[in-house]
Amino acid sequence: MTLMKSLKMGALRGTTVAASLLLATVVAEARDLRGWNIHVEDYPVSHGMESFVKEVSEKTDGAISGKVFHSGVLGSQPDAIEQTRLGVIDFGVFSLGPMGQVVPEANVVSLPFIFKDVDQMYKVMDGEPGKALSKGLEAKGLVALGYYDAGARSFYTSVKAINEPADVEGMKIRVMNNDLFVGMVDSLGGNATPMAFAEVYQAIKTGVVDGAENNPPSYESTNHFEVAGYYSLTQHLIIPECLCMSKKTFDSLTAEQQEIVREAGRNSTELQRKLWQERESASMAKVSEGGVTVNEIADKAPFQAAMSPVYDQFLAQSPDLTDLVEMFKNAQ
């Protein structure tokens, strides 16, 4: 074999090896993300998450793909939050209510009447207050990519409509087992009654409680409107859900990929909010057709003023959140 031929063959082998190494590197860098979701597959949150994965995959030319595991098959929310912080789960949509156990800043959005209405919640969560909350999440290993709409909770009762705080006096209202929500009803002069959600229908029907509170799809889909024919749109609790990515996963991406992920998060948030509003409208139409008396609250200021004891107790327990609470309260 001539020297020239030997050199050519060596160069060819070198090129082949280099190409193989490049291919191996590309394959090694390909990411297959796992996403946690508590909701069923056909749900506004689920569609938002699926659109997020699809957009990221398309814009990274398949370098980042993923799968959303619906219906909580990857575990309970507390477990999933911890797994996401550790990077075992790459992303998920988590309610900011239970999130408060890990991220104290998240408790602020569980304060009654902290938002004036859903549209204002969008502006606040997309603005400076939302960014401040996102910093708290990131400090605990979670990168907020968007804040989904989980609906506004309002009172529904079997005895009369609620238009002002005095209308709640003496009424027995089922609430979630949370001191904030118990304090909310108590501050309005009612009798807060924590109980399991599955027991609410029968409890209202038999008069054990006079009513409960929840968002329109929950009120409608559980048929609670059959036994509680007054739905008063107090919108006292508007607790968003966070599309969050593990900071470990996010930090492992290139700067370009991170921007793609953030943009896909914003787009999926817009889609989810639109789908949620459509779902709420359909539920409201159904309960109205079912004979429910629906009333708007013209002035929520008296309700907000009645929450002073709830806020005072909250800030006494978490004084370091005072500035954040004020930021949310004063947001337009």
C-alpha positions in Angstrom: 0.0 0.0 0.0 1.4 3.4 -1.0 1.9 6.1 1.6 -0.7 8.3 -0.1 -3.3 5.6 -0.2 -2.7 4.8 3.5 -3.1 8.5 4.4 -6.4 8.7 2.5 -7.8 5.6 4.2 -6.7 6.9 7.6 -8.4 10.2 6.9 -11.6 8.4 5.8 -11.6 6.3 9.0 -11.1 9.5 11.0 -14.0 11.2 9.3 -16.2 8.2 9.9 -15.2 8.1 13.6 -15.8 11.9 13.9 -19.3 11.6 12.4 -20.1 8.7 14.7 -19.0 10.7 17.7 -21.1 13.7 16.5 -24.2 11.5 16.1 -23.7 10.0 19.5 -23.4 13.5 21.0 -26.6 14.6 19.3 -28.4 11.5 20.5 -27.1 12.0 24.0 -28.3 15.6 24.0 -31.8 14.7 23.0 -34.2 15.1 25.9 -37.5 13.3 26.6 -39.2 15.2 29.4 -41.8 13.8 31.8 -44.8 15.9 32.8 -47.1 15.5 35.8 -50.8 16.3 35.6 -53.6 15.6 38.2 -56.4 16.2 35.7 -58.0 13.8 33.2 -56.8 13.9 29.6 -59.8 15.9 28.3 -59.4 19.0 30.5 -58.3 22.6 29.8 -55.1 22.1 31.8 -54.3 18.9 30.0 -54.7 20.5 26.6 -52.5 23.4 27.6 -49.8 21.0 28.7 -50.0 18.9 25.5 -49.7 22.1 23.4 -46.6 23.1 25.5 -44.9 19.8 24.7 -45.8 19.9 21.1 -44.5 23.4 20.6 -41.2 22.7 22.4 -40.6 19.6 20.3 -41.4 21.4 17.0 -39.2 24.4 17.7 -36.3 22.3 18.9 -36.6 20.0 15.9 -37.2 17.1 18.2 -34.1 17.7 20.4 -36.6 18.1 23.3 -39.7 15.9 23.3 -41.9 14.9 26.1 -44.9 13.1 27.5 -47.6 14.3 29.8 -48.8 11.7 32.4 -52.4 12.6 33.2 -54.7 11.7 36.0 -52.0 11.8 38.7 -50.4 8.5 37.6 -47.0 9.8 38.6 -48.2 10.3 42.2 -49.9 12.9 44.4 -49.3 16.6 44.1 -47.0 16.9 47.2 -44.9 14.0 45.9 -44.8 15.3 42.4 -43.7 18.8 43.5 -40.8 17.2 45.4 -39.9 15.0 42.5 -39.9 18.0 40.2 -37.7 20.0 42.5 -35.3 17.0 42.4 -35.5 16.8 38.6 -37.0 13.3 38.5 -40.1 14.8 37.0 -39.3 17.6 34.5 -42.5 19.7 34.6 -46.0 19.8 35.9 -49.0 22.0 36.6 -49.5 22.5 40.3 -52.2 24.4 42.2 -50.7 27.2 44.2 -52.9 26.4 47.1 -51.1 23.3 48.3 -47.8 24.7 46.9 -47.7 27.0 49.9 -46.4 24.2 52.1 -43.2 24.3 50.0 -43.1 27.9 48.8 -44.4 30.4 51.4 -45.0 33.1 48.8 -47.6 30.9 47.1 -49.9 31.3 50.2 -50.6 34.9 49.2 -52.9 33.9 46.4 -54.9 31.8 48.8 -56.0 34.9 50.7 -59.7 35.6 50.2 -60.5 38.5 47.8 -56.8 39.1 47.0 -57.9 39.4 43.4 -60.8 41.6 42.2 -61.8 39.2 39.4 -60.3 36.7 37.0 -59.2 39.3 34.4 -57.3 41.2 37.1 -55.7 37.9 38.2 -54.3 37.5 34.7 -52.8 41.0 34.8 -51.4 40.5 38.3 -49.9 37.1 37.7 -48.4 38.2 34.3 -47.0 41.4 36.0 -44.6 42.3 38.7 -46.5 40.5 41.6 -46.4 37.3 39.6 -42.7 37.7 38.9 -42.1 38.2 42.6 -43.9 35.0 43.4 -42.0 33.3 40.6 -38.7 34.2 42.4 -40.0 32.3 45.5 -40.7 29.3 43.3 -37.3 29.4 41.7 -35.6 29.6 45.1 -37.2 26.2 45.8 -36.2 24.6 42.5 -39.2 25.4 40.3 -39.2 27.7 37.2 -42.6 29.2 36.6 -43.5 29.2 32.8 -47.0 30.4 33.1 -50.0 30.7 35.5 -53.1 28.8 34.4 -56.7 29.6 35.2 -58.2 27.3 37.8 -61.4 29.3 38.1 -63.0 31.5 40.7 -64.7 30.1 43.7 -68.1 31.5 44.6 -70.8 30.7 47.2 -73.8 28.6 46.3 -76.6 28.1 48.8 -80.0 26.5 49.2 -81.8 29.2 51.2 -81.1 32.6 49.6 -78.7 34.6 47.4 -75.7 36.4 48.9 -75.3 40.0 47.9 -73.5 41.5 50.9 -71.7 40.1 54.0 -74.8 40.3 56.1 -76.4 37.7 53.9 -73.9 35.1 55.1 -74.6 35.6 58.8 -75.7 32.4 60.5 -75.4 30.3 57.4 -73.5 27.0 57.6 -71.1 26.9 54.7 -68.9 23.9 53.7 -65.3 24.9 53.1 -62.0 23.1 52.4 -60.1 22.2 55.6 -57.9 25.3 55.6 -57.6 27.9 58.3 -57.8 30.7 55.8 -61.0 29.5 54.3 -62.6 28.8 57.8 -61.6 32.3 58.8 -63.1 33.8 55.7 -66.6 32.4 56.4 -66.3 33.2 60.1 -65.4 36.8 59.3 -68.5 37.1 57.3 -70.6 35.9 60.2 -71.2 32.4 58.9 -70.4 29.0 60.4 -67.6 27.4 58.4 -68.0 23.6 58.2 -65.0 21.7 56.8 -66.0 18.3 55.3 -65.0 16.0 52.5 -66.1 17.2 49.0 -67.9 13.9 48.3 -70.2 14.6 51.2 -71.4 18.0 50.1 -74.3 17.1 47.9 -76.1 15.1 50.6 -75.2 17.6 53.3 -76.9 20.4 51.4 -79.9 18.2 50.5 -80.5 17.2 54.1 -79.8 20.6 55.6 -76.6 19.7 57.4 -75.1 22.8 55.7 -76.8 25.6 53.8 -74.3 25.7 51.0 -70.7 25.5 49.8 -68.4 27.3 47.5 -66.6 26.3 44.3 -66.0 27.3 40.7 -68.7 26.9 38.0 -67.5 23.6 36.4 -67.3 21.9 39.8 -70.7 23.3 40.9 -72.2 22.0 37.7 -70.4 18.7 37.1 -71.2 17.5 40.7 -74.9 18.4 40.3 -74.6 20.5 43.4 -76.8 23.0 41.6 -79.7 20.6 42.0 -79.7 21.1 45.7 -78.3 24.6 46.0 -80.2 26.9 43.6 -78.5 30.2 44.4 -75.1 30.9 42.9 -73.6 34.2 44.1 -70.6 35.3 42.1 -68.4 36.5 45.0 -65.3 35.1 43.3 -63.7 35.2 46.8 -60.9 32.7 45.9 -59.1 32.8 42.6 -56.1 30.4 43.0 -54.1 30.0 39.8 -52.2 26.9 38.9 -48.5 27.1 37.8 -47.0 25.4 34.8 -43.6 24.8 36.4 -40.4 23.2 35.2 -37.7 21.7 37.4 -34.9 24.2 37.7 -32.5 21.3 37.3 -34.0 20.5 34.0 -34.3 24.1 32.9 -30.7 24.9 33.8 -29.5 21.9 31.7 -30.9 23.4 28.5 -29.1 25.8 26.2 -30.0 29.5 26.3 -31.9 29.1 23.0 -33.8 26.1 24.3 -34.7 28.0 27.5 -36.2 30.8 25.5 -38.2 28.3 23.4 -39.5 26.7 26.6 -40.5 30.0 28.1 -42.3 31.1 24.9 -44.1 27.7 24.7 -45.1 28.2 28.3 -46.6 31.6 27.6 -48.5 30.3 24.5 -49.9 27.3 26.4 -51.1 29.6 29.2 -53.0 31.7 26.7 -54.6 28.5 25.3 -55.5 27.1 28.7 -57.1 30.3 29.9 -59.2 30.4 26.7 -60.3 26.8 27.1 -61.1 27.3 30.8 -63.3 30.3 30.0 -65.2 28.2 27.4 -65.6 25.4 30.0 -66.9 27.9 32.6 -69.4 29.5 30.1 -70.7 26.0 29.2 -71.2 25.2 32.9 -72.9 28.5 33.6 -75.3 28.0 30.7 -76.2 24.5 32.0 -76.9 25.7 35.6 -78.9 28.6 34.3 -81.0 26.2 32.2 -81.4 24.1 35.4 -83.2 27.0 37.1 -80.4 28.3 39.2 -80.6 32.0 40.3 -77.2 33.5 39.4 -76.3 36.9 40.8 -73.3 39.2 40.3 -71.8 41.1 43.2 -72.0 44.8 42.3 -69.6 45.9 45.1 -67.1 43.5 46.6 -65.5 46.2 48.8 -67.6 45.3 51.9 -66.5 41.6 51.5 -62.9 42.7 51.2 -63.1 44.9 54.2 -64.5 42.0 56.3 -61.4 40.0 55.6 -59.2 42.2 57.8 -59.0 39.6 60.6 -58.0 36.9 58.1 -55.2 39.1 56.7 -54.0 40.2 60.2 -53.8 36.6 61.4 -52.0 35.5 58.2 -49.4 38.3 58.4 -48.9 37.7 62.2 -47.8 34.2 61.2 -45.9 35.2 58.1 -44.6 38.8 58.7 -41.9 38.4 56.0 -44.7 38.3 53.4 -46.2 41.7 54.3 -44.6 43.5 51.3 -45.7 40.8 48.9 -49.3 40.9 50.2 -49.4 44.7 49.8 -48.0 44.3 46.2 -50.9 42.0 45.3 -53.5 44.0 47.2 -52.5 47.3 45.5 -52.1 45.8 42.0 -54.5 47.2 39.4 
